[in-house]
Amino acid sequence: MVKRLIPWLAIGATALTVHTAWNLRRLRRPQPPIDDVTETVAVLIPARDEEQSIGATIESVRKQQGVAHLEIHVLDDGSHDATAIIAKSIADKDSRVHVLEEADVAPPPGWLGKNYACARLSDAVDANVLVFLDADVRLEPMAIASLVHELRSGDLDLVAPYPRQEASGLLERLVQPLLVWSWATTVPLRVAETRQWASMSVANGQLLVFDASAYRMIGGHASVRDDVIEDVALMRRIREAGLRAVTVDGSELATCRMYESSTDLIDGYTKSAWRAFGGPVGSVMVNSLLIGLYVVPALAVVFGRDSTRAWGVLGYGAGVTGRLLVARHTGERELPDSLAHPASIVAFVVINKLSWWRHLTGTAQWKGRSV
């Protein structure tokens, strides 16, 4: 009975993926706005030890089209490399670029580093639209104009686009696609958007576009100062305040390679993965469900016989189909990566367990700071 239930649950999850893919708002590169954005738009970039990427990120913002009044603010958060030097060299030739340097000191009690950096950036500007941008994101030339038009035409307070995730190494290719797949398989996006349910918030802190007054109304990053998943927390705050926020496909507007190595990927995910499912009980339940739905069927294909193998093929096929669908809609690599979906699940479960271990032992860190 159980072996027959597993593939049907996997098929149900894939059906939800179809629903999400069908209803996901898409902003396409070939459709520039007709009129320039005339409001003041401030792009806020927190950066710490980002010398390999900060130059290209700033340049991609400088090349934005269709925005009449654009400001670019970079906060060098105590970097130990040439991040500040690179940013200031660009600022010297473009008056729109401003660099704020901070000493390498721990954030105040109760604050996490990135949240504090974003708060300081927002306090330093006076603009109509605030665009929070990670230092490893590259924007297409019409990205900001398209996102601001989406913000205003939809009478929204927050637009949360998901950039296309670039992955190179083996562990990246296993784990990074789960960033989008995870919510595409669990959140009924149309319902969440129509009802504006805070509990179904989906956001990616790599790129967030706020109406400035709405951002300040909810208390900005200060309201989520100690939250390791601050992007989702900010969307929840927006919706809890009766304001409107949406998730959009930003794969044709922005790209991001989050981690340059397997070590960085593990450190990056373990600092926050423990928080993803509400607590240790939730983590055990979700991890067990993931293993049951997507790993057990693959094992049944290899080791099972007759009907067991047949049900395994059905479950494995459902998981791969969901991954393929998400990859196709977000511009990520489809094959052969989707075929390794069970291995992706195993990698994530191991990282989630390691995240809990580091959290409980106080050894989680990111860029040299304890989390």
C-alpha positions as a Markdown table, in Angstrom:
| # | Residue | x | y | z |
|---|---|---|---|---|
| 1 | Met | 0.0 | 0.0 | 0.0 |
| 2 | Val | 2.8 | 2.4 | 1.0 |
| 3 | Lys | 4.8 | 1.7 | -2.1 |
| 4 | Arg | 1.8 | 2.6 | -4.3 |
| 5 | Leu | 1.1 | 5.8 | -2.4 |
| 6 | Ile | 4.6 | 7.2 | -2.8 |
| 7 | Pro | 4.5 | 7.7 | -6.6 |
| 8 | Trp | 1.0 | 9.2 | -6.5 |
| 9 | Leu | 2.2 | 11.7 | -3.9 |
| 10 | Ala | 5.2 | 12.5 | -6.2 |
| 11 | Ile | 2.8 | 13.0 | -9.1 |
| 12 | Gly | 0.6 | 15.3 | -7.0 |
| 13 | Ala | 3.7 | 17.4 | -6.2 |
| 14 | Thr | 4.6 | 17.6 | -9.8 |
| 15 | Ala | 1.0 | 18.6 | -10.6 |
| 16 | Leu | 1.5 | 21.5 | -8.2 |
| 17 | Thr | 4.7 | 22.4 | -10.1 |
| 18 | Val | 2.7 | 22.6 | -13.3 |
| 19 | His | 0.2 | 24.9 | -11.6 |
| 20 | Thr | 3.0 | 27.2 | -10.3 |
| 21 | Ala | 4.9 | 27.3 | -13.6 |
| 22 | Trp | 1.6 | 28.1 | -15.4 |
| 23 | Asn | 0.8 | 31.0 | -13.0 |
| 24 | Leu | 4.3 | 32.4 | -12.4 |
| 25 | Arg | 4.5 | 36.0 | -13.6 |
| 26 | Arg | 7.2 | 36.3 | -16.3 |
| 27 | Leu | 9.1 | 39.4 | -17.2 |
| 28 | Arg | 10.7 | 39.0 | -20.6 |
| 29 | Arg | 13.8 | 40.7 | -21.9 |
| 30 | Pro | 12.4 | 41.6 | -25.3 |
| 31 | Gln | 9.6 | 43.7 | -23.9 |
| 32 | Pro | 11.1 | 47.1 | -22.8 |
| 33 | Pro | 8.8 | 49.7 | -21.2 |
| 34 | Ile | 7.4 | 52.3 | -23.5 |
| 35 | Asp | 8.2 | 55.2 | -21.2 |
| 36 | Asp | 11.3 | 55.9 | -19.1 |
| 37 | Val | 10.9 | 55.5 | -15.3 |
| 38 | Thr | 11.0 | 59.1 | -14.0 |
| 39 | Glu | 11.0 | 58.3 | -10.3 |
| 40 | Thr | 14.3 | 58.2 | -8.4 |
| 41 | Val | 15.5 | 54.6 | -8.1 |
| 42 | Ala | 18.2 | 53.7 | -5.6 |
| 43 | Val | 20.1 | 50.4 | -6.1 |
| 44 | Leu | 21.5 | 49.2 | -2.8 |
| 45 | Ile | 24.4 | 46.7 | -2.9 |
| 46 | Pro | 25.8 | 45.3 | 0.3 |
| 47 | Ala | 29.3 | 43.8 | -0.3 |
| 48 | Arg | 31.8 | 41.9 | 1.8 |
| 49 | Asp | 34.8 | 40.3 | 0.2 |
| 50 | Glu | 33.3 | 40.4 | -3.3 |
| 51 | Glu | 36.3 | 41.5 | -5.4 |
| 52 | Gln | 35.6 | 38.8 | -8.0 |
| 53 | Ser | 32.1 | 40.0 | -8.7 |
| 54 | Ile | 31.5 | 43.6 | -7.5 |
| 55 | Gly | 32.9 | 45.3 | -10.6 |
| 56 | Ala | 30.7 | 43.4 | -13.0 |
| 57 | Thr | 27.7 | 43.9 | -10.8 |
| 58 | Ile | 28.1 | 47.6 | -10.6 |
| 59 | Glu | 28.8 | 47.8 | -14.4 |
| 60 | Ser | 25.5 | 46.0 | -15.1 |
| 61 | Val | 23.7 | 48.5 | -13.0 |
| 62 | Arg | 25.4 | 51.5 | -14.7 |
| 63 | Lys | 24.2 | 50.1 | -18.1 |
| 64 | Gln | 20.6 | 50.2 | -17.1 |
| 65 | Gln | 18.3 | 51.8 | -19.7 |
| 66 | Gly | 14.9 | 53.4 | -19.2 |
| 67 | Val | 15.6 | 54.9 | -15.8 |
| 68 | Ala | 15.9 | 58.7 | -15.7 |
| 69 | His | 17.1 | 59.1 | -12.1 |
| 70 | Leu | 19.3 | 56.2 | -11.0 |
| 71 | Glu | 21.5 | 56.1 | -7.9 |
| 72 | Ile | 23.9 | 53.2 | -7.1 |
| 73 | His | 25.0 | 52.8 | -3.4 |
| 74 | Val | 27.5 | 50.2 | -2.4 |
| 75 | Leu | 28.3 | 49.4 | 1.2 |
| 76 | Asp | 31.7 | 47.8 | 1.7 |
| 77 | Asp | 31.1 | 45.9 | 4.9 |
| 78 | Gly | 34.6 | 45.5 | 6.3 |
| 79 | Ser | 36.0 | 43.6 | 3.3 |
| 80 | His | 39.5 | 42.1 | 3.5 |
| 81 | Asp | 40.1 | 42.2 | -0.2 |
| 82 | Ala | 39.9 | 44.8 | -3.0 |
| 83 | Thr | 36.1 | 45.2 | -3.0 |
| 84 | Ala | 36.2 | 48.8 | -1.8 |
| 85 | Ile | 39.0 | 49.7 | -4.2 |
| 86 | Ile | 37.2 | 48.4 | -7.2 |
| 87 | Ala | 33.9 | 50.1 | -6.2 |
| 88 | Lys | 35.6 | 53.4 | -5.6 |
| 89 | Ser | 37.4 | 53.3 | -8.9 |
| 90 | Ile | 34.1 | 53.0 | -10.6 |
| 91 | Ala | 32.6 | 55.8 | -8.4 |
| 92 | Asp | 35.4 | 58.1 | -9.5 |
| 93 | Lys | 34.1 | 58.0 | -13.1 |
| 94 | Asp | 30.4 | 58.0 | -12.4 |
| 95 | Ser | 28.7 | 60.4 | -10.1 |
| 96 | Arg | 25.7 | 58.1 | -9.7 |
| 97 | Val | 27.9 | 55.6 | -7.8 |
| 98 | His | 28.4 | 56.1 | -4.1 |
| 99 | Val | 30.6 | 54.0 | -1.8 |
| 100 | Leu | 30.1 | 53.7 | 1.9 |
| 101 | Glu | 33.0 | 52.0 | 3.8 |
| 102 | Glu | 32.5 | 50.4 | 7.2 |
| 103 | Ala | 35.0 | 48.9 | 9.5 |
| 104 | Asp | 35.2 | 45.1 | 10.0 |
| 105 | Val | 33.3 | 45.0 | 13.2 |
| 106 | Ala | 30.5 | 42.7 | 14.3 |
| 107 | Pro | 27.0 | 44.0 | 13.8 |
| 108 | Pro | 25.1 | 45.3 | 16.9 |
| 109 | Pro | 23.6 | 42.6 | 19.2 |
| 110 | Gly | 20.5 | 41.1 | 17.6 |
| 111 | Trp | 21.5 | 41.9 | 14.1 |
| 112 | Leu | 22.8 | 39.7 | 11.3 |
| 113 | Gly | 25.5 | 41.2 | 9.0 |
| 114 | Lys | 23.7 | 41.4 | 5.7 |
| 115 | Asn | 20.5 | 42.7 | 7.3 |
| 116 | Tyr | 22.4 | 45.4 | 9.1 |
| 117 | Ala | 24.2 | 46.4 | 5.9 |
| 118 | Cys | 20.9 | 46.7 | 4.0 |
| 119 | Ala | 19.5 | 48.8 | 6.8 |
| 120 | Arg | 22.4 | 51.2 | 6.7 |
| 121 | Leu | 22.1 | 51.5 | 3.0 |
| 122 | Ser | 18.4 | 52.3 | 3.1 |
| 123 | Asp | 19.0 | 54.9 | 5.8 |
| 124 | Ala | 21.5 | 56.7 | 3.5 |
| 125 | Val | 19.2 | 57.3 | 0.6 |
| 126 | Asp | 16.0 | 59.2 | -0.3 |
| 127 | Ala | 14.4 | 57.6 | -3.3 |
| 128 | Asn | 11.0 | 56.4 | -4.5 |
| 129 | Val | 12.0 | 52.9 | -5.2 |
| 130 | Leu | 14.6 | 50.8 | -3.4 |
| 131 | Val | 16.3 | 47.9 | -5.3 |
| 132 | Phe | 18.3 | 45.6 | -3.0 |
| 133 | Leu | 20.9 | 43.8 | -5.1 |
| 134 | Asp | 23.4 | 41.1 | -4.1 |
| 135 | Ala | 27.0 | 41.8 | -5.2 |
| 136 | Asp | 27.1 | 38.7 | -7.4 |
| 137 | Val | 24.0 | 39.4 | -9.5 |
| 138 | Arg | 24.2 | 40.6 | -13.1 |
| 139 | Leu | 21.4 | 42.6 | -14.6 |
| 140 | Glu | 20.2 | 42.8 | -18.2 |
| 141 | Pro | 20.0 | 46.4 | -19.5 |
| 142 | Met | 16.2 | 46.8 | -19.1 |
| 143 | Ala | 15.9 | 44.9 | -15.8 |
| 144 | Ile | 15.3 | 47.7 | -13.4 |
| 145 | Ala | 13.0 | 49.6 | -15.7 |
| 146 | Ser | 10.9 | 46.4 | -16.3 |
| 147 | Leu | 10.7 | 45.6 | -12.6 |
| 148 | Val | 9.7 | 49.2 | -11.6 |
| 149 | His | 7.0 | 49.1 | -14.3 |
| 150 | Glu | 5.8 | 45.8 | -12.9 |
| 151 | Leu | 5.8 | 47.4 | -9.4 |
| 152 | Arg | 3.8 | 50.4 | -10.5 |
| 153 | Ser | 1.4 | 48.9 | -13.1 |
| 154 | Gly | 0.4 | 46.2 | -10.6 |
| 155 | Asp | -0.1 | 48.7 | -7.7 |
| 156 | Leu | 2.4 | 46.6 | -5.8 |
| 157 | Asp | 4.7 | 47.3 | -2.8 |
| 158 | Leu | 7.2 | 44.5 | -3.4 |
| 159 | Val | 8.3 | 42.7 | -6.5 |
| 160 | Ala | 10.5 | 39.7 | -5.8 |
| 161 | Pro | 12.1 | 38.3 | -9.0 |
| 162 | Tyr | 14.1 | 35.1 | -9.0 |
| 163 | Pro | 17.3 | 35.5 | -11.1 |
| 164 | Arg | 18.5 | 32.6 | -13.2 |
| 165 | Gln | 20.8 | 30.5 | -11.0 |
| 166 | Glu | 24.1 | 29.7 | -12.6 |
| 167 | Ala | 25.8 | 26.5 | -11.4 |
| 168 | Ser | 29.2 | 25.0 | -12.5 |
| 169 | Gly | 30.6 | 22.5 | -10.1 |
| 170 | Leu | 29.0 | 19.1 | -9.3 |
| 171 | Leu | 27.6 | 20.1 | -5.9 |
| 172 | Glu | 26.3 | 23.4 | -7.3 |
| 173 | Arg | 24.5 | 21.5 | -10.1 |
| 174 | Leu | 23.0 | 19.2 | -7.6 |
| 175 | Val | 21.8 | 21.7 | -5.0 |
| 176 | Gln | 21.2 | 25.1 | -6.8 |
| 177 | Pro | 18.3 | 24.0 | -8.9 |
| 178 | Leu | 16.4 | 23.1 | -5.7 |
| 179 | Leu | 16.3 | 26.8 | -4.8 |
| 180 | Val | 13.4 | 27.3 | -7.3 |
| 181 | Trp | 12.1 | 23.7 | -7.5 |
| 182 | Ser | 11.4 | 23.6 | -3.7 |
| 183 | Trp | 8.8 | 26.4 | -3.7 |
| 184 | Ala | 7.5 | 25.6 | -7.2 |
| 185 | Thr | 6.6 | 22.1 | -5.8 |
| 186 | Thr | 5.1 | 23.2 | -2.5 |
| 187 | Val | 3.5 | 26.7 | -2.9 |
| 188 | Pro | 0.2 | 27.1 | -4.9 |
| 189 | Leu | 1.4 | 30.4 | -6.3 |
| 190 | Arg | -1.9 | 31.7 | -7.8 |
| 191 | Val | -3.7 | 31.1 | -4.5 |
| 192 | Ala | -0.8 | 32.7 | -2.5 |
| 193 | Glu | -0.8 | 35.7 | -4.8 |
| 194 | Thr | -4.6 | 36.2 | -4.9 |
| 195 | Arg | -5.0 | 35.8 | -1.2 |
| 196 | Gln | -1.7 | 37.5 | -0.3 |
| 197 | Trp | -1.1 | 34.9 | 2.3 |
| 198 | Ala | 2.0 | 35.7 | 4.4 |
| 199 | Ser | 2.6 | 32.1 | 5.2 |
| 200 | Met | 3.1 | 31.4 | 1.4 |
| 201 | Ser | 5.6 | 34.1 | 0.8 |
| 202 | Val | 8.3 | 33.3 | -1.8 |
| 203 | Ala | 11.2 | 35.7 | -2.2 |
| 204 | Asn | 14.9 | 35.8 | -3.1 |
| 205 | Gly | 17.2 | 38.3 | -1.4 |
| 206 | Gln | 19.5 | 38.4 | -4.4 |
| 207 | Leu | 17.1 | 41.0 | -5.9 |
| 208 | Leu | 14.2 | 42.8 | -4.3 |
| 209 | Val | 12.3 | 45.8 | -5.5 |
| 210 | Phe | 10.4 | 47.9 | -2.9 |
| 211 | Asp | 8.2 | 50.9 | -3.0 |
| 212 | Ala | 10.3 | 52.9 | -0.6 |
| 213 | Ser | 7.3 | 54.1 | 1.6 |
| 214 | Ala | 6.1 | 50.6 | 2.0 |
| 215 | Tyr | 9.5 | 49.4 | 3.0 |
| 216 | Arg | 9.8 | 52.0 | 5.6 |
| 217 | Met | 6.2 | 51.4 | 6.8 |
| 218 | Ile | 7.1 | 47.8 | 7.8 |
| 219 | Gly | 10.3 | 48.9 | 9.5 |
| 220 | Gly | 12.6 | 47.8 | 6.7 |
| 221 | His | 15.4 | 45.4 | 7.5 |
| 222 | Ala | 15.2 | 46.4 | 11.1 |
| 223 | Ser | 12.0 | 44.5 | 11.4 |
| 224 | Val | 13.8 | 41.2 | 10.4 |
| 225 | Arg | 17.2 | 42.1 | 11.9 |
| 226 | Asp | 17.9 | 38.6 | 13.2 |
| 227 | Asp | 16.2 | 36.5 | 10.5 |
| 228 | Val | 18.6 | 34.3 | 8.4 |
| 229 | Ile | 15.9 | 34.1 | 5.7 |
| 230 | Glu | 15.3 | 37.8 | 5.7 |
| 231 | Asp | 13.9 | 37.9 | 2.1 |
| 232 | Val | 10.9 | 35.7 | 2.9 |
| 233 | Ala | 10.5 | 37.5 | 6.2 |
| 234 | Leu | 10.3 | 40.8 | 4.5 |
| 235 | Met | 7.6 | 39.6 | 2.1 |
| 236 | Arg | 5.7 | 38.3 | 5.0 |
| 237 | Arg | 5.9 | 41.6 | 6.8 |
| 238 | Ile | 4.6 | 43.4 | 3.6 |
| 239 | Arg | 1.6 | 41.1 | 3.4 |
| 240 | Glu | 0.9 | 41.1 | 7.1 |
| 241 | Ala | 0.7 | 44.9 | 6.9 |
| 242 | Gly | -2.0 | 44.6 | 4.2 |
| 243 | Leu | 0.3 | 45.6 | 1.4 |
| 244 | Arg | 0.9 | 43.6 | -1.8 |
| 245 | Ala | 3.8 | 41.6 | -2.9 |
| 246 | Val | 4.4 | 39.2 | -5.8 |
| 247 | Thr | 7.0 | 36.7 | -6.9 |
| 248 | Val | 8.1 | 36.8 | -10.6 |
| 249 | Asp | 10.3 | 34.9 | -12.9 |
| 250 | Gly | 13.4 | 37.1 | -13.3 |
| 251 | Ser | 15.5 | 34.6 | -15.3 |
| 252 | Glu | 15.6 | 36.8 | -18.4 |
| 253 | Leu | 16.4 | 39.9 | -16.4 |
| 254 | Ala | 19.2 | 38.8 | -14.0 |
| 255 | Thr | 21.6 | 36.0 | -13.4 |
| 256 | Cys | 23.5 | 34.9 | -10.3 |
| 257 | Arg | 26.2 | 32.5 | -9.4 |
| 258 | Met | 25.8 | 32.3 | -5.7 |
| 259 | Tyr | 28.8 | 30.3 | -4.8 |
| 260 | Glu | 32.3 | 29.9 | -6.4 |
| 261 | Ser | 33.1 | 26.6 | -4.6 |
| 262 | Ser | 31.6 | 23.6 | -2.8 |
| 263 | Thr | 32.9 | 25.0 | 0.5 |
| 264 | Asp | 31.2 | 28.3 | -0.1 |
| 265 | Leu | 28.0 | 26.5 | -1.0 |
| 266 | Ile | 28.0 | 24.4 | 2.1 |
| 267 | Asp | 28.8 | 27.4 | 4.3 |
| 268 | Gly | 26.1 | 29.5 | 2.6 |
| 269 | Tyr | 23.3 | 27.0 | 2.9 |
| 270 | Thr | 24.2 | 25.7 | 6.4 |
| 271 | Lys | 23.9 | 29.2 | 7.8 |
| 272 | Ser | 20.2 | 29.2 | 7.1 |
| 273 | Ala | 18.8 | 25.8 | 6.1 |
| 274 | Trp | 18.0 | 24.9 | 9.7 |
| 275 | Arg | 15.5 | 27.7 | 9.7 |
| 276 | Ala | 13.6 | 26.5 | 6.6 |
| 277 | Phe | 11.0 | 24.2 | 8.1 |
| 278 | Gly | 10.1 | 25.9 | 11.3 |
| 279 | Gly | 12.1 | 23.7 | 13.7 |
| 280 | Pro | 13.7 | 20.3 | 14.2 |
| 281 | Val | 10.5 | 18.4 | 14.0 |
| 282 | Gly | 9.5 | 20.1 | 10.8 |
| 283 | Ser | 13.0 | 19.4 | 9.4 |
| 284 | Val | 12.8 | 15.7 | 10.2 |
| 285 | Met | 9.3 | 15.4 | 8.7 |
| 286 | Val | 10.2 | 17.3 | 5.5 |
| 287 | Asn | 13.5 | 15.5 | 5.0 |
| 288 | Ser | 11.8 | 12.2 | 5.5 |
| 289 | Leu | 9.1 | 13.1 | 3.0 |
| 290 | Leu | 11.6 | 14.2 | 0.4 |
| 291 | Ile | 13.6 | 10.9 | 0.8 |
| 292 | Gly | 10.3 | 8.9 | 0.6 |
| 293 | Leu | 9.0 | 10.7 | -2.5 |
| 294 | Tyr | 12.1 | 11.1 | -4.5 |
| 295 | Val | 14.9 | 8.8 | -3.3 |
| 296 | Val | 13.0 | 5.6 | -2.4 |
| 297 | Pro | 11.4 | 5.4 | -6.0 |
| 298 | Ala | 14.9 | 5.6 | -7.5 |
| 299 | Leu | 16.1 | 2.8 | -5.3 |
| 300 | Ala | 13.1 | 0.8 | -6.2 |
| 301 | Val | 14.0 | 1.2 | -9.9 |
| 302 | Val | 17.5 | -0.2 | -9.3 |
| 303 | Phe | 16.8 | -2.9 | -6.7 |
| 304 | Gly | 13.1 | -3.6 | -7.0 |
| 305 | Arg | 11.3 | -6.3 | -9.0 |
| 306 | Asp | 8.1 | -6.5 | -11.0 |
| 307 | Ser | 5.4 | -4.2 | -9.5 |
| 308 | Thr | 7.8 | -2.6 | -7.1 |
| 309 | Arg | 10.1 | -1.5 | -9.9 |
| 310 | Ala | 7.1 | -0.3 | -11.9 |
| 311 | Trp | 5.9 | 1.9 | -9.1 |
| 312 | Gly | 9.5 | 3.1 | -8.7 |
| 313 | Val | 9.7 | 4.2 | -12.3 |
| 314 | Leu | 6.4 | 6.1 | -11.9 |
| 315 | Gly | 7.7 | 8.0 | -8.8 |
| 316 | Tyr | 11.1 | 8.6 | -10.3 |
| 317 | Gly | 9.6 | 9.9 | -13.5 |
| 318 | Ala | 7.3 | 12.3 | -11.6 |
| 319 | Gly | 10.3 | 13.8 | -9.8 |
| 320 | Val | 12.4 | 14.2 | -12.9 |
| 321 | Thr | 9.4 | 15.7 | -14.8 |
| 322 | Gly | 9.0 | 18.4 | -12.1 |
| 323 | Arg | 12.7 | 19.3 | -12.2 |
| 324 | Leu | 12.6 | 19.4 | -16.0 |
| 325 | Leu | 9.6 | 21.7 | -16.0 |
| 326 | Val | 11.2 | 24.2 | -13.5 |
| 327 | Ala | 14.5 | 24.2 | -15.4 |
| 328 | Arg | 12.7 | 24.9 | -18.7 |
| 329 | His | 10.8 | 27.8 | -17.3 |
| 330 | Thr | 13.7 | 29.4 | -15.5 |
| 331 | Gly | 16.5 | 28.9 | -18.0 |
| 332 | Glu | 18.5 | 26.4 | -16.0 |
| 333 | Arg | 20.2 | 23.3 | -17.3 |
| 334 | Glu | 17.6 | 20.6 | -18.0 |
| 335 | Leu | 19.6 | 17.5 | -18.9 |
| 336 | Pro | 21.3 | 15.5 | -17.6 |
| 337 | Asp | 20.9 | 17.4 | -14.3 |
| 338 | Ser | 17.2 | 16.6 | -13.8 |
| 339 | Leu | 17.9 | 12.9 | -14.0 |
| 340 | Ala | 20.0 | 13.2 | -10.9 |
| 341 | His | 17.1 | 14.6 | -8.8 |
| 342 | Pro | 17.3 | 11.8 | -6.2 |
| 343 | Ala | 21.0 | 12.7 | -5.7 |
| 344 | Ser | 20.0 | 16.3 | -5.3 |
| 345 | Ile | 17.6 | 15.4 | -2.6 |
| 346 | Val | 20.2 | 13.4 | -0.7 |
| 347 | Ala | 22.7 | 16.3 | -1.0 |
| 348 | Phe | 20.1 | 18.7 | 0.4 |
| 349 | Val | 19.2 | 16.4 | 3.3 |
| 350 | Val | 22.8 | 16.1 | 4.3 |
| 351 | Ile | 23.3 | 19.9 | 4.1 |
| 352 | Asn | 20.1 | 20.4 | 6.2 |
| 353 | Lys | 21.4 | 18.1 | 8.9 |
| 354 | Leu | 24.8 | 19.8 | 8.9 |
| 355 | Ser | 23.1 | 23.1 | 9.2 |
| 356 | Trp | 21.3 | 22.0 | 12.3 |
| 357 | Trp | 24.6 | 20.7 | 13.7 |
| 358 | Arg | 26.3 | 24.0 | 13.1 |
| 359 | His | 23.4 | 26.0 | 14.4 |
| 360 | Leu | 23.2 | 24.0 | 17.7 |
| 361 | Thr | 26.9 | 24.0 | 18.2 |
| 362 | Gly | 27.3 | 27.7 | 17.3 |
| 363 | Thr | 29.8 | 27.0 | 14.5 |
| 364 | Ala | 27.8 | 28.4 | 11.6 |
| 365 | Gln | 29.5 | 31.3 | 9.8 |
| 366 | Trp | 29.5 | 33.3 | 6.6 |
| 367 | Lys | 32.4 | 35.4 | 5.3 |
| 368 | Gly | 34.3 | 35.1 | 8.6 |
| 369 | Arg | 31.4 | 36.1 | 10.8 |
| 370 | Ser | 29.4 | 33.8 | 13.2 |
| 371 | Val | 25.7 | 33.5 | 12.3 |
